[in-house]
Structure formats: structure tokens, C-alpha cells
Amino acid sequence: MLKLVKFSRLLSVLPLLFLAGCNMVVMAPSGDIAAQQRDLIVISTVLMLLIIIPVIFLTLFFAWRYRRSNTAATYAPEWHHSTRLEIVIWAAPLAIIIALGAVTWISTHKLDPYRPLDRLDAERAIPADTKPLIVEVVALDWKWLFFYPELGIATVNELAAPVDMPINFKITASSVMNSFYIPALAGQIYAMPGMETKLHAVINRQGEYEGFSANYSGSGFSHMRFKFHGLDQAGFDAWVAQVKQQGTMLNRDAYLKLEKPSEKEPVRYYAGADADLYNAILNMCAAPGKMCMNEMMHIDMMGGGGKESAENREKLQYDNRHADEGIVAPAATVPATGAPARSEPAERTDGMQHDMPGMDMQHEGHSKPGTDNGATPAPAQLNNNN
């Protein structure tokens, strides 16, 4: 009897367990992209249930129908094949797989985060003269930095956008990989250092929504959250005015301090930001003396910088905790000056000269551009800065 009482108490608690932590925002979103993703979840679930429910029912039915006490059940030990049954067993799952494949293929292209929006919602197309709102997103340790390049402002841990206005997100990170996610707006998209991902979305209803990192990134990951405000145009204009009135300036020095790892960072407003700061973060050269990735890629595109480019290694070493180290790398060079690179043997610390392995100007019959050792000059296209 005591065991029965305990079991009944457990049953009474089960409904509360189902409700604990329940958040239906994914199934009741406020943005069109998230709504389409919700519909995809529902359609996929229903298609799979078409085969799962009959299988579960038939499993229980067979267990009951052919129980040991049912002596009236048909017993056919020699039965081994039925063409009709084989057709049903294979045709039904195959049809569902084909349907799921078609839905997945269509949705994969239609909901591609890089694809610009073609509608505001299921009933409204985007007006021809609509200009999207551009937001540049940076995942820091452990906070979010948002740039509004067309408005000249920036914020920390707070994001806002007008209702029914397409939003073009450009997303990167300062150190480790994160994931930018606003469930009410659209699906998650990864933020990676040295790379830029994109997300196109639109919010259709006013409200305050939660955004967070959906990828573990360290000790402060749990508090890496922000608020996203969906506002009407007047409310958005007032929010922008508030940021400009209360904000400070976000220059390189301010950013390097902000970039230091911190938890539970409060909302911050910046009335202005350096125009090239986001690009510097993206190219991992926000710290003084660091060579930007796009500069290094330009050098590589031009055929390399010769042996002298070995000194660029220090300028390309990157760690977001450089602000704590107090180390400043030598000033970066500008690769696109058009001046040919010189090639001389590297000088050792012991006074002897040696050729660095892998840095020979002649390698497998090819010569590096800008050499002055009488080798065949580089192809003209390598010296084209366009």
C-alpha cells in the first residue's frame, strides 16, 4: 500500500514536470522567418507521426491480439511472405521520406540565412522602396556588441529594430565561436572570429524579446544574453535619440577595454563609433600594430612578400586577451603601396646569415614577385592591385 501511495504522488507531480521551464516562443514567434521555421517543424513532425503512430498502435495491438491467453488467435507458423504487406511496409515510409526530402530541399533554399527577404509575412511583400536596416554584430566574452553603421551608433547587450522592416545582420566574433539567436525573430547563426556570417530577418510584432548565445563559449556563457526590442517607427526613432543622448564614444581604446572578458555586463550606449572598427574586429586587427587579415590575403594574392614577410608573423599572432598582456606589436605595414618587396637572407641572432626553410624565392621553377636576383619577373596579373 505504501508503494502505491508513493506512485500516485509521483503521477500527480508529472504534469508539473511537463510545464517546468516551458517556453513556447519557438512555436509562437513574432518574426516571419521564425514563423516559417515553426511551420517546417510542425510539417516535419506530422509527416513523421504518420508512420510512428500506426507502428506504435500495431505494436500494442499485436501484443494484445496474440497474447498467450487468446487461444482463438490465428496461428500460422509456416507463413513467411505477403506481397501486399510488403508493399504497405515499404511504400508508406518511402512516401514519407520523399515528402520530407521535398520539404527539406525547398526550405533549405527558402530559409537560407544569407538569402535576402522577399516578403514581410505570408500576406505582404516587401515594398519596392524599402531600405533594410543594417546591424553589425560582434560576439565578445561574454556580451554582445551591436553596430548601426548607417546611424552611427553602437550598443552593448541591447538591440532594437522597427516592426516590418527587413534587418540585415552581419555577424562575427572577437575570440571563440558563439551563436547569435533570437528565437522570436529567426534561427540561430554562428559567430566566428575572422569570418562574417549573415542573417536576414524581420520582426512583425512589437514587444521585448530575448536573445542569447546558443553555443557554449566559456564561464560567462550563461549570462551572455541581451534584449531585442521590436518597436514602431516612432519608438525606434526615440530609442536612437536616447542612445545618441546618453551614449559615449566607442573608439579603439574603449573597444579594447570592452573586449576584456566580463560577465553580466550592463547595457551600454555609444553615441558614435569609429567607422572602421567593425571591419578591424572582423579582420582581427583592432589592437595597435596588428596586420589585418585582408591585408595579409592581399599579400598572398600578389604572390607573397618575399623573405621580409617573415616579420609579419608577430603582427598576425592574435589573442583577445592582449589588453591584459600590455604587449604592443610593431607597426603594421601597408601591403598595397605598389613598392616591390626586397628579398635578402634573414639575419640570425648569432651574426650568421641563413636562408629560412620554405622561403626560397625560387621554388619548383617558379619565382616570387618583386625579386631582384635576376629571376624571371612575376606575371603581370600578380602586380594588379584591382
C-alpha positions, 0 to 999 in steps of 0.5 A, spaced: 500 500 500 505 504 501 508 503 494 502 505 491 501 511 495 508 513 493 506 512 485 500 516 485 504 522 488 509 521 483 503 521 477 500 527 480 507 531 480 508 529 472 504 534 469 508 539 473 514 536 470 511 537 463 510 545 464 517 546 468 521 551 464 516 551 458 517 556 453 513 556 447 516 562 443 519 557 438 512 555 436 509 562 437 514 567 434 513 574 432 518 574 426 516 571 419 522 567 418 521 564 425 514 563 423 516 559 417 521 555 421 515 553 426 511 551 420 517 546 417 517 543 424 510 542 425 510 539 417 516 535 419 513 532 425 506 530 422 509 527 416 513 523 421 507 521 426 504 518 420 508 512 420 510 512 428 503 512 430 500 506 426 507 502 428 506 504 435 498 502 435 500 495 431 505 494 436 500 494 442 495 491 438 499 485 436 501 484 443 494 484 445 491 480 439 496 474 440 497 474 447 498 467 450 491 467 453 487 468 446 487 461 444 482 463 438 488 467 435 490 465 428 496 461 428 500 460 422 507 458 423 509 456 416 507 463 413 513 467 411 511 472 405 505 477 403 506 481 397 501 486 399 504 487 406 510 488 403 508 493 399 504 497 405 511 496 409 515 499 404 511 504 400 508 508 406 515 510 409 518 511 402 512 516 401 514 519 407 521 520 406 520 523 399 515 528 402 520 530 407 526 530 402 521 535 398 520 539 404 527 539 406 530 541 399 525 547 398 526 550 405 533 549 405 533 554 399 527 558 402 530 559 409 537 560 407 540 565 412 544 569 407 538 569 402 535 576 402 527 577 404 522 577 399 516 578 403 514 581 410 509 575 412 505 570 408 500 576 406 505 582 404 511 583 400 516 587 401 515 594 398 519 596 392 522 602 396 524 599 402 531 600 405 533 594 410 536 596 416 543 594 417 546 591 424 553 589 425 554 584 430 560 582 434 560 576 439 565 578 445 566 574 452 561 574 454 556 580 451 554 582 445 556 588 441 551 591 436 553 596 430 548 601 426 553 603 421 548 607 417 546 611 424 552 611 427 551 608 433 553 602 437 550 598 443 552 593 448 547 587 450 541 591 447 538 591 440 532 594 437 529 594 430 522 597 427 516 592 426 516 590 418 522 592 416 527 587 413 534 587 418 540 585 415 545 582 420 552 581 419 555 577 424 562 575 427 566 574 433 572 577 437 575 570 440 571 563 440 565 561 436 558 563 439 551 563 436 547 569 435 539 567 436 533 570 437 528 565 437 522 570 436 525 573 430 529 567 426 534 561 427 540 561 430 547 563 426 554 562 428 559 567 430 566 566 428 572 570 429 575 572 422 569 570 418 562 574 417 556 570 417 549 573 415 542 573 417 536 576 414 530 577 418 524 581 420 520 582 426 512 583 425 510 584 432 512 589 437 514 587 444 521 585 448 524 579 446 530 575 448 536 573 445 542 569 447 548 565 445 546 558 443 553 555 443 557 554 449 563 559 449 566 559 456 564 561 464 560 567 462 556 563 457 550 563 461 549 570 462 551 572 455 544 574 453 541 581 451 534 584 449 531 585 442 526 590 442 521 590 436 518 597 436 514 602 431 517 607 427 516 612 432 519 608 438 525 606 434 526 613 432 526 615 440 530 609 442 536 612 437 535 619 440 536 616 447 542 612 445 545 618 441 543 622 448 546 618 453 551 614 449 559 615 449 564 614 444 566 607 442 573 608 439 579 603 439 581 604 446 574 603 449 573 597 444 579 594 447 577 595 454 570 592 452 573 586 449 576 584 456 572 578 458 566 580 463 560 577 465 553 580 466 555 586 463 550 592 463 547 595 457 551 600 454 550 606 449 555 609 444 553 615 441 558 614 435 563 609 433 569 609 429 567 607 422 572 602 421 572 598 427 567 593 425 571 591 419 578 591 424 574 586 429 572 582 423 579 582 420 582 581 427 586 587 427 583 592 432 589 592 437 595 597 435 600 594 430 596 588 428 596 586 420 589 585 418 587 579 415 585 582 408 591 585 408 595 579 409 590 575 403 592 581 399 599 579 400 598 572 398 594 574 392 600 578 389 604 572 390 607 573 397 612 578 400 618 575 399 623 573 405 621 580 409 614 577 410 617 573 415 616 579 420 609 579 419 608 573 423 608 577 430 603 582 427 598 576 425 599 572 432 592 574 435 589 573 442 583 577 445 586 577 451 592 582 449 589 588 453 591 584 459 598 582 456 600 590 455 604 587 449 604 592 443 606 589 436 610 593 431 607 597 426 603 594 421 605 595 414 601 597 408 601 591 403 598 595 397 603 601 396 605 598 389 613 598 392 616 591 390 618 587 396 626 586 397 628 579 398 635 578 402 637 572 407 634 573 414 639 575 419 640 570 425 641 572 432 648 569 432 651 574 426 650 568 421 646 569 415 641 563 413 636 562 408 629 560 412 626 553 410 620 554 405 622 561 403 626 560 397 624 565 392 625 560 387 621 554 388 619 548 383 621 553 377 617 558 379 619 565 382 616 570 387 614 577 385 618 583 386 625 579 386 631 582 384 636 576 383 635 576 376 629 571 376 624 571 371 619 577 373 612 575 376 606 575 371 603 581 370 596 579 373 600 578 380 602 586 380 594 588 379 592 591 385 584 591 382 
